[in-house]
């Protein structure tokens, strides 16, 4: 609980922030009426701009508006409450989207920006500006005197378009290069797993070879034995290492797969060097240690092992778990990192935006990617694609995503009820991967019907190297406490396969209690029971076994580092600056829930408690506690300069965990 002397009212909180960190800025007696009048004027202006100041979920509490967020007050809110509560789940799907055309009308041609004006491949057909004078006349003012790209790598690839261009522009607008510093980075890949144009072309033209995946899928497409319809499954026939389907789970609404779709999850064709179709493989006589990985499937004992027991695992975090954020967590002690959830069909189509989720910074020494899909063909092909084209230490299957968009298509949590497809996916991906395959699941789909303990032994037999269990069902989403007693039971069942627990870790005491349940490690995750998003220094607290009363200046330095990492990753031109700002604001929508240790009467902070209004120990600490979008934008302007004209922002997630 927060110490009483720091608590304040909603009106005084806002008045303090409006007054700024000025002497005498506090609201005196009788001043609250003026504050309310100014507030109503501001709300009218915001309505005219059609800009929501915070998610509807923070304005639609059944207890009334006194504990709401900082949004506009609605006199008819009580009558609309049921409708508002229904809309407050999940994502703000109709939120405004800022595109580059909204804040940058005339863009300079990249060839001109990089000093290659005479080599524009589009010539007269180029739709970008080639007139440097016209571009500079319309370009917004620079945001600072130092460029993080130039200071780090010795050169800035954005040249004239950089919003910090004065740091590296010489006479005649020539881009200056620090040759000594640039030589240190020659030949070093700062970020790996990028999508090349050649690979993208092959994927779009469907010229990429999925030899192993197609071989496995042919095994699934064969009729079920000589009897065809009604024949037994591989487990019923008694094949070694196979298991019967999980119809006994009692949740699967799906009937057995029809004969034409196939059933044999083992895919004997993968284990046999003979190609399908009755042809005999050419006999090649060899001597010595000749590798045959292209012909013979690796045995489990030959695969690379995933040795992460006892390590701190930063979970895949959609939207916020980007590369700059992972660098922040890595600096604070995260041992294992994982990219954001990537949809396998988008990867197979060569979508650049989806492939960007697979990028790996050179400081991420143990790194994996997470895939989402609903069918064996796409998931197996995607696993083979990644196995051949990127560098990862493991591949994770997302069987824990609760959102309707994924669930209704048969992916995410739905795979827990589609046992046949689930088995085919796991076996297929394991057969084409040279790295360990892990699976992330929930306790089940329904709130009081746990099925994870039945699935975990099967996953071990199907080929999974590790399972991560989130201690909530799909129906619970993130609104109940994680069931660590059930996780402890599942950890015993999973042995000797490692099982990581996930849910409600916000302090080193929570982590210590979690490790006492017998799990192999803990995953520190996600919205809305965040942990890493609320306090990325949690990894340091766990390793040092202490509560860190981090100051507002230290927290601001973390945001400054994130901004610099974002400019390195997304670029220092206007488009890169605004993309960095967007992800910074998404992160601030979680950071505002942190309550400083020095303000608490009882430690630690509970992860599902809504922070009350309080005055921090200085102005910045109070500003960081605001749940008002305008205050988040103010913080972003301290780091990335003023926002463009008509800028709007609404967080992606509505934070329904506080209900």
RADADA-V356766 format. One record per residue. N is the residue number from 1. RES is the residue in three letters. PSI is psi in whole degrees, 0 to 359 (none if undefined). Layout:
BEGIN
<<N:RES:PSI> <N:RES:PSI>>
END
This chain:
BEGIN
<<1:UNK:148> <2:UNK:142> <3:UNK:138> <4:UNK:328> <5:UNK:344> <6:UNK:348> <7:UNK:148> <8:UNK:175> <9:UNK:165> <10:UNK:317> <11:UNK:315> <12:UNK:325> <13:UNK:311> <14:UNK:322> <15:UNK:321> <16:UNK:317> <17:UNK:325> <18:UNK:324> <19:UNK:337> <20:UNK:181> <21:UNK:60> <22:UNK:145> <23:UNK:137> <24:UNK:15> <25:UNK:357> <26:UNK:154> <27:UNK:126> <28:UNK:180> <29:UNK:137> <30:UNK:353> <31:UNK:352> <32:UNK:333> <33:UNK:317> <34:UNK:323> <35:UNK:317> <36:UNK:321> <37:UNK:316> <38:UNK:323> <39:UNK:318> <40:UNK:321> <41:UNK:317> <42:UNK:323> <43:UNK:323> <44:UNK:317> <45:UNK:320> <46:UNK:325> <47:UNK:323> <48:UNK:325> <49:UNK:353> <50:UNK:46> <51:UNK:114> <52:UNK:137> <53:UNK:345> <54:UNK:165> <55:UNK:147> <56:UNK:331> <57:UNK:332> <58:UNK:356> <59:UNK:359> <60:UNK:44> <61:UNK:142> <62:UNK:339> <63:UNK:352> <64:UNK:184> <65:UNK:355> <66:UNK:331> <67:UNK:21> <68:UNK:180> <69:UNK:198> <70:UNK:23> <71:UNK:180> <72:UNK:143> <73:UNK:140> <74:UNK:117> <75:UNK:332> <76:UNK:24> <77:UNK:325> <78:UNK:321> <79:UNK:330> <80:UNK:2> <81:UNK:312> <82:UNK:321> <83:UNK:315> <84:UNK:320> <85:UNK:325> <86:UNK:323> <87:UNK:348> <88:UNK:7> <89:UNK:143> <90:UNK:233> <91:UNK:158> <92:UNK:86> <93:UNK:336> <94:UNK:24> <95:UNK:152> <96:UNK:148> <97:UNK:121> <98:UNK:118> <99:UNK:160> <100:UNK:326> <101:UNK:340> <102:UNK:333> <103:UNK:2> <104:UNK:97> <105:UNK:308> <106:UNK:113> <107:UNK:139> <108:UNK:140> <109:UNK:133> <110:UNK:327> <111:UNK:324> <112:UNK:318> <113:UNK:328> <114:UNK:12> <115:UNK:24> <116:UNK:52> <117:UNK:326> <118:UNK:359> <119:UNK:32> <120:UNK:121> <121:UNK:347> <122:UNK:345> <123:UNK:229> <124:UNK:344> <125:UNK:356> <126:UNK:132> <127:UNK:0> <128:UNK:165> <129:UNK:143> <130:UNK:353> <131:UNK:106> <132:UNK:319> <133:UNK:316> <134:UNK:323> <135:UNK:314> <136:UNK:330> <137:UNK:327> <138:UNK:350> <139:UNK:137> <140:UNK:160> <141:UNK:152> <142:UNK:153> <143:UNK:349> <144:UNK:175> <145:UNK:350> <146:UNK:141> <147:UNK:124> <148:UNK:327> <149:UNK:317> <150:UNK:318> <151:UNK:332> <152:UNK:314> <153:UNK:355> <154:UNK:354> <155:UNK:155> <156:UNK:119> <157:UNK:350> <158:UNK:351> <159:UNK:237> <160:UNK:330> <161:UNK:349> <162:UNK:137> <163:UNK:3> <164:UNK:34> <165:UNK:333> <166:UNK:340> <167:UNK:339> <168:UNK:23> <169:UNK:130> <170:UNK:205> <171:UNK:142> <172:UNK:25> <173:UNK:32> <174:UNK:140> <175:UNK:117> <176:UNK:145> <177:UNK:130> <178:UNK:95> <179:UNK:320> <180:UNK:316> <181:UNK:323> <182:UNK:326> <183:UNK:330> <184:UNK:336> <185:UNK:1> <186:UNK:132> <187:UNK:0> <188:UNK:127> <189:UNK:107> <190:UNK:317> <191:UNK:128> <192:UNK:175> <193:UNK:35> <194:UNK:157> <195:UNK:115> <196:UNK:155> <197:UNK:324> <198:UNK:315> <199:UNK:320> <200:UNK:320> <201:UNK:316> <202:UNK:321> <203:UNK:318> <204:UNK:327> <205:UNK:2> <206:UNK:46> <207:UNK:7> <208:UNK:137> <209:UNK:121> <210:UNK:64> <211:UNK:308> <212:UNK:318> <213:UNK:316> <214:UNK:325> <215:UNK:317> <216:UNK:317> <217:UNK:329> <218:UNK:324> <219:UNK:326> <220:UNK:330> <221:UNK:347> <222:UNK:149> <223:UNK:158> <224:UNK:83> <225:UNK:184> <226:UNK:333> <227:UNK:345> <228:UNK:238> <229:UNK:134> <230:UNK:2> <231:UNK:170> <232:UNK:156> <233:UNK:165> <234:UNK:323> <235:UNK:323> <236:UNK:332> <237:UNK:349> <238:UNK:24> <239:UNK:141> <240:UNK:141> <241:UNK:1> <242:UNK:164> <243:UNK:155> <244:UNK:156> <245:UNK:164> <246:UNK:42> <247:UNK:339> <248:UNK:354> <249:UNK:335> <250:UNK:2> <251:UNK:344> <252:UNK:116> <253:UNK:356> <254:UNK:131> <255:UNK:166> <256:UNK:147> <257:UNK:141> <258:UNK:158> <259:UNK:326> <260:UNK:341> <261:UNK:349> <262:UNK:166> <263:UNK:340> <264:UNK:98> <265:UNK:343> <266:UNK:333> <267:UNK:74> <268:UNK:337> <269:UNK:329> <270:UNK:326> <271:UNK:349> <272:UNK:133> <273:UNK:351> <274:UNK:127> <275:UNK:159> <276:UNK:163> <277:UNK:6> <278:UNK:357> <279:UNK:148> <280:UNK:139> <281:UNK:142> <282:UNK:136> <283:UNK:120> <284:UNK:116> <285:UNK:127> <286:UNK:159> <287:UNK:152> <288:UNK:183> <289:UNK:73> <290:UNK:128> <291:UNK:145> <292:UNK:31> <293:UNK:335> <294:UNK:346> <295:UNK:315> <296:UNK:132> <297:UNK:138> <298:UNK:138> <299:UNK:156> <300:UNK:324> <301:UNK:344> <302:UNK:346> <303:UNK:155> <304:UNK:136> <305:UNK:148> <306:UNK:98> <307:UNK:83> <308:UNK:16> <309:UNK:134> <310:UNK:359> <311:UNK:161> <312:UNK:124> <313:UNK:116> <314:UNK:119> <315:UNK:159> <316:UNK:126> <317:UNK:108> <318:UNK:135> <319:UNK:305> <320:UNK:342> <321:UNK:42> <322:UNK:175> <323:UNK:314> <324:UNK:321> <325:UNK:321> <326:UNK:327> <327:UNK:321> <328:UNK:311> <329:UNK:323> <330:UNK:321> <331:UNK:331> <332:UNK:2> <333:UNK:7> <334:UNK:132> <335:UNK:320> <336:UNK:133> <337:UNK:157> <338:UNK:139> <339:UNK:169> <340:UNK:157> <341:UNK:127> <342:UNK:137> <343:UNK:126> <344:UNK:324> <345:UNK:323> <346:UNK:324> <347:UNK:319> <348:UNK:336> <349:UNK:354> <350:UNK:30> <351:UNK:124> <352:UNK:320> <353:UNK:326> <354:UNK:322> <355:UNK:335> <356:UNK:336> <357:UNK:346> <358:UNK:356> <359:UNK:145> <360:UNK:126> <361:UNK:150> <362:UNK:344> <363:UNK:350> <364:UNK:94> <365:UNK:329> <366:UNK:108> <367:UNK:138> <368:UNK:170> <369:UNK:152> <370:UNK:130> <371:UNK:147> <372:UNK:132> <373:UNK:171> <374:UNK:352> <375:UNK:149> <376:UNK:325> <377:UNK:311> <378:UNK:320> <379:UNK:319> <380:UNK:318> <381:UNK:319> <382:UNK:321> <383:UNK:318> <384:UNK:322> <385:UNK:312> <386:UNK:325> <387:UNK:329> <388:UNK:341> <389:UNK:341> <390:UNK:167> <391:UNK:111> <392:UNK:160> <393:UNK:342> <394:UNK:161> <395:UNK:132> <396:UNK:139> <397:UNK:128> <398:UNK:105> <399:UNK:26> <400:UNK:356> <401:UNK:123> <402:UNK:354> <403:UNK:149> <404:UNK:322> <405:UNK:321> <406:UNK:315> <407:UNK:317> <408:UNK:342> <409:UNK:1> <410:UNK:5> <411:UNK:184> <412:UNK:226> <413:UNK:337> <414:UNK:333> <415:UNK:337> <416:UNK:340> <417:UNK:358> <418:UNK:71> <419:UNK:321> <420:UNK:311> <421:UNK:321> <422:UNK:314> <423:UNK:317> <424:UNK:322> <425:UNK:311> <426:UNK:313> <427:UNK:319> <428:UNK:314> <429:UNK:321> <430:UNK:328> <431:UNK:338> <432:UNK:352> <433:UNK:143> <434:UNK:353> <435:UNK:162> <436:UNK:148> <437:UNK:127> <438:UNK:161> <439:UNK:135> <440:UNK:124> <441:UNK:171> <442:UNK:179> <443:UNK:333> <444:UNK:192> <445:UNK:310> <446:UNK:155> <447:UNK:320> <448:UNK:19> <449:UNK:91> <450:UNK:132> <451:UNK:358> <452:UNK:324> <453:UNK:338> <454:UNK:330> <455:UNK:324> <456:UNK:314> <457:UNK:325> <458:UNK:318> <459:UNK:321> <460:UNK:318> <461:UNK:328> <462:UNK:340> <463:UNK:2> <464:UNK:138> <465:UNK:337> <466:UNK:151> <467:UNK:137> <468:UNK:128> <469:UNK:119> <470:UNK:125> <471:UNK:37> <472:UNK:157> <473:UNK:174> <474:UNK:319> <475:UNK:328> <476:UNK:337> <477:UNK:249> <478:UNK:18> <479:UNK:359> <480:UNK:166> <481:UNK:145> <482:UNK:143> <483:UNK:89> <484:UNK:339> <485:UNK:319> <486:UNK:322> <487:UNK:320> <488:UNK:319> <489:UNK:317> <490:UNK:328> <491:UNK:322> <492:UNK:320> <493:UNK:324> <494:UNK:333> <495:UNK:136> <496:UNK:3> <497:UNK:133> <498:UNK:141> <499:UNK:124> <500:UNK:139> <501:UNK:152> <502:UNK:133> <503:UNK:125> <504:UNK:41> <505:UNK:108> <506:UNK:358> <507:UNK:167> <508:UNK:334> <509:UNK:319> <510:UNK:318> <511:UNK:320> <512:UNK:316> <513:UNK:322> <514:UNK:319> <515:UNK:336> <516:UNK:348> <517:UNK:351> <518:UNK:7> <519:UNK:159> <520:UNK:338> <521:UNK:180> <522:UNK:142> <523:UNK:127> <524:UNK:121> <525:UNK:209> <526:UNK:166> <527:UNK:148> <528:UNK:342> <529:UNK:80> <530:UNK:282> <531:UNK:270> <532:UNK:326> <533:UNK:328> <534:UNK:318> <535:UNK:92> <536:UNK:343> <537:UNK:5> <538:UNK:326> <539:UNK:321> <540:UNK:318> <541:UNK:318> <542:UNK:317> <543:UNK:326> <544:UNK:352> <545:UNK:54> <546:UNK:160> <547:UNK:129> <548:UNK:113> <549:UNK:78> <550:UNK:137> <551:UNK:165> <552:UNK:327> <553:UNK:323> <554:UNK:321> <555:UNK:322> <556:UNK:324> <557:UNK:326> <558:UNK:317> <559:UNK:324> <560:UNK:318> <561:UNK:319> <562:UNK:318> <563:UNK:317> <564:UNK:318> <565:UNK:323> <566:UNK:319> <567:UNK:324> <568:UNK:319> <569:UNK:313> <570:UNK:348> <571:UNK:157> <572:UNK:9> <573:UNK:182> <574:UNK:318> <575:UNK:318> <576:UNK:321> <577:UNK:316> <578:UNK:329> <579:UNK:319> <580:UNK:318> <581:UNK:318> <582:UNK:312> <583:UNK:331> <584:UNK:317> <585:UNK:322> <586:UNK:319> <587:UNK:320> <588:UNK:334> <589:UNK:344> <590:UNK:322> <591:UNK:332> <592:UNK:346> <593:UNK:353> <594:UNK:134> <595:UNK:122> <596:UNK:143> <597:UNK:322> <598:UNK:349> <599:UNK:355> <600:UNK:140> <601:UNK:323> <602:UNK:130> <603:UNK:152> <604:UNK:178> <605:UNK:137> <606:UNK:139> <607:UNK:334> <608:UNK:15> <609:UNK:133> <610:UNK:125> <611:UNK:133> <612:UNK:174> <613:UNK:130> <614:UNK:155> <615:UNK:126> <616:UNK:180> <617:UNK:348> <618:UNK:176> <619:UNK:317> <620:UNK:321> <621:UNK:322> <622:UNK:318> <623:UNK:321> <624:UNK:343> <625:UNK:353> <626:UNK:140> <627:UNK:22> <628:UNK:129> <629:UNK:323> <630:UNK:326> <631:UNK:327> <632:UNK:319> <633:UNK:323> <634:UNK:319> <635:UNK:319> <636:UNK:327> <637:UNK:334> <638:UNK:335> <639:UNK:324> <640:UNK:16> <641:UNK:179> <642:UNK:149> <643:UNK:157> <644:UNK:165> <645:UNK:141> <646:UNK:29> <647:UNK:135> <648:UNK:151> <649:UNK:136> <650:UNK:130> <651:UNK:152> <652:UNK:322> <653:UNK:144> <654:UNK:0> <655:UNK:52> <656:UNK:4> <657:UNK:342> <658:UNK:3> <659:UNK:none>>
END
